Amino acid sequence: MSGRIADDLILERMYAREQVLLSQADAMDMKASYVLVALVFLAQLSTTFLSRPNLQCLGKASQWVASLLLLVSAISLLLELKVATFKSEDASGLESWRDEVVRDSQELEAYPKERDPEEYLRDRVIWGLIASSKARIVKGEEINDKKITRLTIAYWFASAAFLIDILFLATTGLSLGL
């Protein structure tokens, strides 16, 4: 058997990567929640500005643009906060899965030729665990990549709305009596 060196270590590192992906997803959800709170404040600010009867045309236009930017940002955040399911290892089914791998491995032609059949079977189980962990990692990275994209979009749109509001305050705030 061409034993693969350090498979145990590789499997351990892959499990660690899965945990990191879950932690990153949680962190992005927390950031999205914080940005959503900021959006509520900014939306209230724009609404307050738009309710002013003496607001100039340019001021109204800037606040409508800010409101549209906030809307895009909010939609992106809500999509980011959508519940995503990270597939986990079926720990309760591992024992029966292992028995199936052992049974299938014992039927292979290579099995009787092995110097250490028990080590051969152990390697086959570890390889299966590595393969399933790889699949979960790929899926977790896909989920997190979508979260990153949506959070980035929300951040830039909210930042643009914030900048418009700050410029609006700087240029017209004094004349509005704010």
N, C-alpha and C positions, 0 to 999 in steps of 0.2 A: 504494500500500500504506500502510495506516495503521500505520507502524512504532511499536513500543512502546519507549519510552525506558527505558534502563537495564536491559534484560533480562539482559545479561551480569552486572551487579551483583546483580540479584535471584537469578539462578541460583547465583552464588557464595555469597550469604547463605543460600540454601536448603541448599546442600551443607554449609555451616558448621553449620546447625541440625541436620542429620542427624548430624554428628559429635558435637555436644553431647548429643543424645539417646542415642547409644551410650555416651558417657562417663558420663552420668547413670545409665544402666542398670548399668554396671560398678560405679559408686560405691554404688548401692543394694544390689547383690549383696555387696559388701564389708561394708557395714553389717549386712546380714542375717547374714553369717558371724560377725561380732563378737557380735551379739545371741545367736546360736545357742550360741556358747561360754559366754556369761553364763548362758544357760538350763541348760546342762549343770551348771554350778556350782550354780545355784539348785535344780535337781532333786536334786542330791546332798545339798544342805543339807536339803531337805524330807524326803528319804529317811532321813537321819540322825535328824532329829527324830521321824519316825514310828516308827523302830525302837526308840525309848526305851520301856521297859516301864511306867515310872511317869508317862507323859504323860497329863494330864487330858483329859477329853472335849472341852473347848473348844480345847485345844491340838491334838488330833488333827483336829478339824473344820477348824481354820484351816489346817493343813498339807494336808489333802485339798483344800480350796478352792485353796490355792496350787498344788498339783499339777495340778489341773484347769485353772487359768489358764495354767500352764506348757505343758500339753498343747495348748491352743488356740493359744498363741503359737508353739509349735514347728510345728504344722501349717501355720499361716499363713506362717511362715518357709520351710518346705520348699516350699510353693506359690510363694513369691516367688523362691526359688532355682531353680525349674524352668527348664530351658533354654528360652529364647525366641529365635526366629529373627528377626533384623532383616534384611529383604530389602535387598540392596545393588544398586547399579547394575550391570548386565551389561556391564562394560567390554569384554569380548571380543566381544560382539555389537553394539557401538555402530556399527562401520563398516558392517555390512550393514543395520542399522536406518536409519542415515543415508541410505544409498543408496535404501532403500525410500521414505523420506520425500521425498527429492528426486524420485524417479520419480513418486510420487503427486502431488506439488505441481506438477510440470510438466504434468500432465494437467488441472489446474484451469483454468477459464476466466480467472481473474484473472492467471495467470502471464504470458501474452503481453502483457498491458496494463501490466505493471510497468516503471517507469523503470530500475530496477536489479534484473534477475532474480536475480543472484547474492546480493544482499542479502536479497531475498525468501526464497530458499531457506535462507539462513543463519538468518533469523528463524524459519522454520518448524521447523528443527532445534532451535533454542534453546527454542521454545515446547514442543516435545515433551519435551525434557529437564526443563523446568520442571514440566510436568504429571506426569511420572514421579516427580520429586523430591517433589512435593506428596503423592502417594499414599504414598510411603515415610515421609514425615514424619507423616502422619495415623496410619499403622499404628504407627510408633515411639512416638508420643504415647500411643496406646491401650495399648501394652505397658507403658510407664512408668507410666501412671496406675494400672494394675492392680498393678504392683510397689509403688507408693507406698501404695496402700490396704492391701495385705497387710503391708507393713513397718510401717505405722502401727498396724494391729491388733495385730501381734506386739509392738510396742513397749509399747502400753498394757497389754496382758495381762501381759507380763513385768514391767512396772513395778508393777502391782497385786500380783503374786506377790512381788516384791521387798519391797514395803511390808509385806505380811503377814508375811514372814520377819523383817524388821527389828523390827516390833512384837512378834512372837513372842519374838525374842531379848531385846528390852527388858523384856518382862513376865515371861518364864519362864526366861530363860537362866541367871540366877543360881541359881534353885532346881534346875535340872538339873545344876548343877555345870559349866557351860560357861565 
